[in-house]
Amino acid sequence: MNLLIVDDEESAILAVQQGVCWQHLDFTMVYTASNMAEAIEIINEQKISVLLCDIEMPMGTGLDLVEWINEHRPELCCIFMTCHADFSFAQQAVRLGSFDYILKPLDFENLERVLKNAARKVNEETHLKRAGDYWEKGHKAAEKQFWRELFNGDIETNEESISNYIGRNQLEIPMNGQFVPILISPRMINEDMSLEDKSLFSFALRNITEEVFRMNVAIHELEALSEDRILIMLRVRPGVTDTILYDQIGQHCRTLADAALRYLKIKVCCYVGNKVSISDIPGQIEQLYQLDFNNVVAHQIIIFQHTMGDFLKNFEYSRYITERYERYHGSYAAVVEEIGYTLERDFGLIVVNKAFMNQFFKGFYYMLSDFSEKHKVFLRDLVAAKENRELLLKAENSLDGLVEWVKYIAGILNSWENNHTNRKTPVALVKDYIKEHISEELSVDTLAGYVHLNSDYLNRVFKKETGIPISKYMVTQKMEQAKWLLRHTDMPISEVAAALGYFNYSSFNRNFSKIVGRSPQEYKFDK
């Protein structure tokens, strides 16, 4: 440990340095200062354990210095020395909590004894503090373990079992206390995020939550239930009314939502339970999970359980689809479009939850199967596998995603119904499209999107009907148009190439020569 000597007389400091047998004491370093400002600077820079200080000094007395120490470094042990046996000084020194009071001229034998006692006191307090820190950490860990086991169902949810656990582990958790659980669930996390990034994300969200939920109406305990969900357990302080409690909870939830959006670029939902006894906590947590599971509408919301009972209700939706299907006399596209519109417009008037979603998908898939059978086509050939899969993932957990997927399916069904009415096959439509867009760079994906078909399926159908792949057909049609332009107009060959979507002349020249058997120059001038 280190000692600091403060005296405005250099001779007094020198006398202490030379008069004390330092080898008998436990001090590692002895620092000196001649005034209060120097002393404060050393205290701030070095780890000082004991202060030996003169009382009467200019620019701040020793008493002033100790007042500053009591405010900023209260663990520091202070010893005063003065040449006046003034009782008022002694009184003030005692009031300020000094360890001892020594008169000048110094009795070095007595000073050594006082310094040795001061060092012993510092060591004892250090050991006690370290032991206290260890106890506090162990106690905190034991409390966390209790909450974890209670949440996971490892402790029987009756008062006797909980009381025995608390007593056995000497936990300071009151059995007659009131508790409010809060579930924090982030929404719209990037599924492509690596495990390391998800871990960092979870760590950041826990830190923000820990910082935000420091409340004066309750003591909080925070537990990470999974990679992306956090449970906060509030122990309500005695005398706090429900109005004040839930008002403050709402404020802290809003602060958390704002911070998560600002710093992590995500939205969070906060589900706030009822105020219950300790044995009712697991049941409350189960209901909060149910709220989160059923939330397919809101991405950033604060839900107080006692005001959201209807959120858990089921909704039979299969008849809803059937009735609309019958109303439109079998027009698949019309019913799907109407369903999408209704979902988007009226979701606030119906209870939309996971039960609703399950019922919806049952009825919807029944209708799609009927469509498939009627048109003699496999559904997998109608939709783009990747796009449909991505939209379905969103549709299963979000009303917005469901509406988007329904509209996507509506477009596909509408295309088929139009084709059936117009008596034009997808191949005929593709040929027309190529003819109308002959000057553009076309891709099979673009054409497949136009007729709402999977690109692989379109290619198979096209080749079966025409005998050649779509890509070869497009090139052939472009070259036929090129032949006409070269023979019947005065356009330079480079302009002919550009008019047909070829901005690389060598590519045009290669394709023309391959299909026609002559170069564009030979064809143009050999009439």
Sequence and secondary structure as in RCSB ss.txt:
>XXXX:A:sequence
MNLLIVDDEESAILAVQQGVCWQHLDFTMVYTASNMAEAIEIINEQKISVLLCDIEMPMGTGLDLVEWINEHRPE
LCCIFMTCHADFSFAQQAVRLGSFDYILKPLDFENLERVLKNAARKVNEETHLKRAGDYWEKGHKAAEKQFWREL
FNGDIETNEESISNYIGRNQLEIPMNGQFVPILISPRMINEDMSLEDKSLFSFALRNITEEVFRMNVAIHELEAL
SEDRILIMLRVRPGVTDTILYDQIGQHCRTLADAALRYLKIKVCCYVGNKVSISDIPGQIEQLYQLDFNNVVAHQ
IIIFQHTMGDFLKNFEYSRYITERYERYHGSYAAVVEEIGYTLERDFGLIVVNKAFMNQFFKGFYYMLSDFSEKH
KVFLRDLVAAKENRELLLKAENSLDGLVEWVKYIAGILNSWENNHTNRKTPVALVKDYIKEHISEELSVDTLAGY
VHLNSDYLNRVFKKETGIPISKYMVTQKMEQAKWLLRHTDMPISEVAAALGYFNYSSFNRNFSKIVGRSPQEYKF
DK
>XXXX:A:secstr
 EEEEE S HHHHHHHHHHS GGGS  SEEEEESSHHHHHHHHHHS EEEEEEES  TTS HHHHHHHHHHH TT
SEEEEEES   HHHHHHHHHTT SEEEESS  HHHHHHHHHHHHHHHHHHHHHHHHHHHHHHHHHHHHHHHHHHH
HHT S SSHHHHHHHHHHTT    TT  EEEEEEEEES  TT  HHHHHHHHHHHHHHHHHH   SSEEEEEEE 
SSS EEEEEEE TT  HHHHHHHHHHHHHHHHHHIIIII  EEEEEE   B GGGHHHHHHHHHHHHHH  S SS
 EEEGGG GGGG     HHHHHHHHHHTTT HHHHHHHHHHHHHHHTTTS  SHHHHHHHHHHHHHHHHHHHHHH
T  HHHHS HHHHHHHHHHHTT HHHHHHHHHHHHHHHHHHHHHHHHT  HHHHHHHHHHHTTTS   HHHHHHH
TT  HHHHHHHHHHHHSS HHHHHHHHHHHHHHHHHHHS   HHHHHHHTT  SHHHHHHHHHHHHSS HHHHHH
  
